[in-house]
Amino acid sequence: MKKTYLLFIACLLPSTLSAEENYKIDYKLSPGAEIVSLKDLDTGNLKEGAILISLENGGSISKVISRQGEALKTRPAAMEEAFESLDAVYSGGLKPGDVKKAEYYYEGLSLDGSKGDGKEFNLKLDNVVLYDYDGDPATLDDRIVVDGGMNFLLGLDWDIKIDRNSIRELTFVNNIDQKSIFDVLLSTPIRIPLPFNKEFKLMTYAFAPVIVGPVVFTPIVTVSAGFNVGVAGKVKVTINQKLSGRYGTRYLNGHWSGISETKEKSFKGFLSFLGADGWIKGYAGPQIKLNFYNIVGPYVEGFGYLKTKAYTTSFNPLIINWGLYGGLEANAGVSVKIFSFGMKDFEKTIATYETVIATGTFGGNTPREMAVPPLEFDEESTGLLTPELISSFGSGR
């Protein structure tokens, strides 16, 4: 029997996301497939080849491959096995109030619920020690400390089309609006191996499973920060940036492609450091992924970053060239195990951008500490760096 739903999600999902989400779904189950309650399942009438679709606890799809008496042997099944046809479209936003479980991995991290209209995630970083090389809190010259905040809005769109038990189209898009203002303090003595390249998972938000007809997915948001350091010394970088856009991936007619639409980007920065001949790159931002039927599916992450570069061209007299750069990087991928056994996983960098915020030269009686005042990126007067020029300013993430 073919079933069609064109409803607001609030009519179907009283315990998951808000009434602002909407969807449509039109589907026909494969012969032998049925929607069941596993806790009340009567296994006596199940035959080999039966496909069981459960909507409970994040959902599952399994196929009966053999039975011995009352004992069943099953394996995970893909959506194209369970559905002869499926046309499902979903659009909605994620909000702090919909978080079912929150995990913070460092002291000093918290979600500030007093700001915004309830739709924004306002993450506070209160002198968070992300890295301590020797693990001794009494030594302060081998740490990475972040202080400030990040707020972001997240929305997601996805659609899945199956026809004749074959995946025809799969699209996943993350709509992101992110602002970050924080200071990064780095102390990198000689005993820390350089270059230092490490990503830190700050927190994870798991949302309640969302049920759309017979389709179940669970959104999971992870916020990470990463640093690539190639200079020894004491460094302070102030990052002030905005990023807004749509990033995702699409499978259509047997081919994968990336989706990248940057709507707004701006970068400000301030830096001061001792030493030269090196670079620092810092980034932070959220990743959103969806688990369909408790199996990892698509993900998208978008990061704004700030990068500095300084190098000594002369020691007598001392001349230091420096640069401050802002940029963004978006990545998307899909683990296709739940969608089709015949498809291959997809992973790709779908957007890269870098621009000069400020550059200059210090010489003569230049003090060892130097600072770049905050400068806002002007998109009309500042262009893209070439890949060759970008690569010359240290290694990337």
Solvent accessible surface area in square Angstrom, and as a share of the most:
residue,aa,sasa,rsa
1,M,185,0.83
2,K,122,0.52
3,K,79,0.34
4,T,86,0.50
5,Y,69,0.26
6,L,126,0.63
7,L,79,0.39
8,F,126,0.52
9,I,0,0.00
10,A,47,0.36
11,C,96,0.57
12,L,62,0.31
13,L,6,0.03
14,P,128,0.81
15,S,94,0.60
16,T,23,0.14
17,L,10,0.05
18,S,29,0.19
19,A,62,0.48
20,E,111,0.50
21,E,1,0.00
22,N,68,0.35
23,Y,12,0.05
24,K,83,0.35
25,I,1,0.01
26,D,42,0.22
27,Y,7,0.03
28,K,77,0.33
29,L,41,0.21
30,S,10,0.06
31,P,116,0.73
32,G,51,0.49
33,A,14,0.11
34,E,75,0.33
35,I,71,0.36
36,V,19,0.11
37,S,40,0.26
38,L,84,0.42
39,K,170,0.72
40,D,107,0.56
41,L,49,0.24
42,D,100,0.52
43,T,37,0.22
44,G,42,0.40
45,N,126,0.65
46,L,15,0.07
47,K,154,0.65
48,E,116,0.52
49,G,32,0.31
50,A,12,0.09
51,I,9,0.05
52,L,7,0.04
53,I,0,0.00
54,S,2,0.01
55,L,43,0.21
56,E,56,0.25
57,N,143,0.73
58,G,2,0.02
59,G,1,0.01
60,S,39,0.25
61,I,7,0.04
62,S,24,0.15
63,K,53,0.22
64,V,0,0.00
65,I,67,0.34
66,S,38,0.24
67,R,69,0.25
68,Q,154,0.68
69,G,59,0.57
70,E,126,0.56
71,A,65,0.50
72,L,49,0.24
73,K,126,0.53
74,T,63,0.37
75,R,78,0.28
76,P,74,0.47
77,A,2,0.02
78,A,0,0.00
79,M,0,0.00
80,E,29,0.13
81,E,37,0.16
82,A,0,0.00
83,F,0,0.00
84,E,50,0.22
85,S,25,0.16
86,L,5,0.02
87,D,43,0.22
88,A,0,0.00
89,V,50,0.29
90,Y,1,0.01
91,S,42,0.27
92,G,15,0.14
93,G,26,0.25
94,L,3,0.01
95,K,35,0.15
96,P,32,0.20
97,G,74,0.72
98,D,27,0.14
99,V,35,0.20
100,K,146,0.62
101,K,119,0.50
102,A,49,0.38
103,E,72,0.32
104,Y,81,0.31
105,Y,91,0.35
106,Y,61,0.23
107,E,164,0.74
108,G,33,0.32
109,L,16,0.08
110,S,49,0.31
111,L,54,0.27
112,D,26,0.13
113,G,76,0.74
114,S,102,0.66
115,K,121,0.51
116,G,61,0.59
117,D,107,0.55
118,G,44,0.42
119,K,84,0.36
120,E,47,0.21
121,F,1,0.00
122,N,12,0.06
123,L,4,0.02
124,K,92,0.39
125,L,8,0.04
126,D,90,0.46
127,N,91,0.46
128,V,0,0.00
129,V,56,0.32
130,L,9,0.04
131,Y,45,0.17
132,D,38,0.20
133,Y,85,0.32
134,D,67,0.35
135,G,56,0.54
136,D,58,0.30
137,P,108,0.68
138,A,86,0.67
139,T,45,0.26
140,L,111,0.55
141,D,56,0.29
142,D,1,0.00
143,R,53,0.19
144,I,4,0.02
145,V,11,0.06
146,V,3,0.01
147,D,51,0.27
148,G,31,0.30
149,G,22,0.21
150,M,4,0.02
151,N,39,0.20
152,F,1,0.00
153,L,63,0.31
154,L,8,0.04
155,G,12,0.12
156,L,1,0.00
157,D,35,0.18
158,W,4,0.02
159,D,23,0.12
160,I,0,0.00
161,K,67,0.28
162,I,6,0.03
163,D,61,0.32
164,R,189,0.69
165,N,58,0.30
166,S,39,0.25
167,I,12,0.06
168,R,112,0.41
169,E,33,0.15
170,L,3,0.02
171,T,8,0.05
172,F,1,0.00
173,V,4,0.03
174,N,1,0.00
175,N,42,0.21
176,I,5,0.03
177,D,53,0.27
178,Q,3,0.01
179,K,89,0.38
180,S,0,0.00
181,I,104,0.53
182,F,10,0.04
183,D,41,0.21
184,V,2,0.01
185,L,76,0.38
186,L,2,0.01
187,S,18,0.12
188,T,6,0.03
189,P,28,0.18
190,I,151,0.77
191,R,111,0.40
192,I,6,0.03
193,P,93,0.58
194,L,66,0.33
195,P,85,0.54
196,F,23,0.09
197,N,94,0.48
198,K,89,0.38
199,E,82,0.37
200,F,4,0.01
201,K,105,0.44
202,L,1,0.00
203,M,0,0.00
204,T,20,0.12
205,Y,2,0.01
206,A,26,0.20
207,F,2,0.01
208,A,17,0.13
209,P,31,0.20
210,V,0,0.00
211,I,49,0.25
212,V,0,0.00
213,G,15,0.14
214,P,0,0.00
215,V,0,0.00
216,V,0,0.00
217,F,0,0.00
218,T,18,0.10
219,P,0,0.00
220,I,28,0.14
221,V,0,0.00
222,T,16,0.09
223,V,0,0.00
224,S,12,0.08
225,A,5,0.04
226,G,0,0.00
227,F,4,0.02
228,N,5,0.03
229,V,0,0.00
230,G,13,0.13
231,V,8,0.05
232,A,32,0.25
233,G,22,0.21
234,K,123,0.52
235,V,6,0.03
236,K,74,0.31
237,V,6,0.03
238,T,32,0.19
239,I,3,0.01
240,N,43,0.22
241,Q,6,0.02
242,K,66,0.28
243,L,6,0.03
244,S,16,0.10
245,G,3,0.03
246,R,58,0.21
247,Y,1,0.00
248,G,0,0.00
249,T,1,0.01
250,R,85,0.31
251,Y,29,0.11
252,L,79,0.39
253,N,122,0.62
254,G,47,0.46
255,H,137,0.61
256,W,54,0.19
257,S,53,0.34
258,G,32,0.31
259,I,15,0.08
260,S,51,0.33
261,E,82,0.37
262,T,51,0.30
263,K,139,0.59
264,E,80,0.36
265,K,25,0.11
266,S,15,0.10
267,F,3,0.01
268,K,68,0.29
269,G,2,0.02
270,F,62,0.26
271,L,1,0.00
272,S,13,0.09
273,F,10,0.04
274,L,66,0.33
275,G,25,0.25
276,A,22,0.17
277,D,83,0.43
278,G,3,0.03
279,W,44,0.16
280,I,7,0.03
281,K,11,0.05
282,G,4,0.04
283,Y,12,0.04
284,A,2,0.02
285,G,0,0.00
286,P,0,0.00
287,Q,44,0.20
288,I,0,0.00
289,K,50,0.21
290,L,0,0.00
291,N,22,0.11
292,F,1,0.00
293,Y,4,0.01
294,N,85,0.44
295,I,49,0.25
296,V,69,0.40
297,G,1,0.01
298,P,1,0.01
299,Y,39,0.15
300,V,1,0.00
301,E,18,0.08
302,G,1,0.01
303,F,5,0.02
304,G,2,0.02
305,Y,16,0.06
306,L,4,0.02
307,K,5,0.02
308,T,6,0.03
309,K,30,0.13
310,A,2,0.02
311,Y,82,0.31
312,T,23,0.14
313,T,74,0.43
314,S,28,0.18
315,F,163,0.68
316,N,146,0.75
317,P,78,0.49
318,L,50,0.25
319,I,53,0.27
320,I,13,0.06
321,N,38,0.19
322,W,30,0.10
323,G,0,0.00
324,L,0,0.00
325,Y,5,0.02
326,G,0,0.00
327,G,0,0.00
328,L,4,0.02
329,E,32,0.15
330,A,1,0.00
331,N,14,0.07
332,A,0,0.00
333,G,0,0.00
334,V,5,0.03
335,S,36,0.23
336,V,4,0.03
337,K,108,0.46
338,I,5,0.03
339,F,0,0.00
340,S,6,0.04
341,F,108,0.45
342,G,71,0.69
343,M,24,0.10
344,K,169,0.72
345,D,97,0.50
346,F,24,0.10
347,E,134,0.60
348,K,104,0.44
349,T,66,0.38
350,I,22,0.11
351,A,14,0.11
352,T,99,0.57
353,Y,34,0.13
354,E,2,0.01
355,T,0,0.00
356,V,42,0.24
357,I,17,0.09
358,A,12,0.09
359,T,79,0.46
360,G,26,0.25
361,T,86,0.50
362,F,52,0.22
363,G,36,0.35
364,G,46,0.45
365,N,155,0.80
366,T,18,0.10
367,P,88,0.55
368,R,170,0.62
369,E,100,0.45
370,M,6,0.03
371,A,47,0.36
372,V,0,0.00
373,P,81,0.51
374,P,88,0.55
375,L,76,0.38
376,E,103,0.46
377,F,15,0.06
378,D,73,0.38
379,E,96,0.43
380,E,170,0.76
381,S,90,0.58
382,T,35,0.20
383,G,51,0.49
384,L,118,0.59
385,L,21,0.10
386,T,74,0.43
387,P,102,0.64
388,E,129,0.58
389,L,78,0.39
390,I,49,0.25
391,S,81,0.52
392,S,68,0.44
393,F,27,0.11
394,G,16,0.16
395,S,58,0.38
396,G,38,0.36
397,R,97,0.35
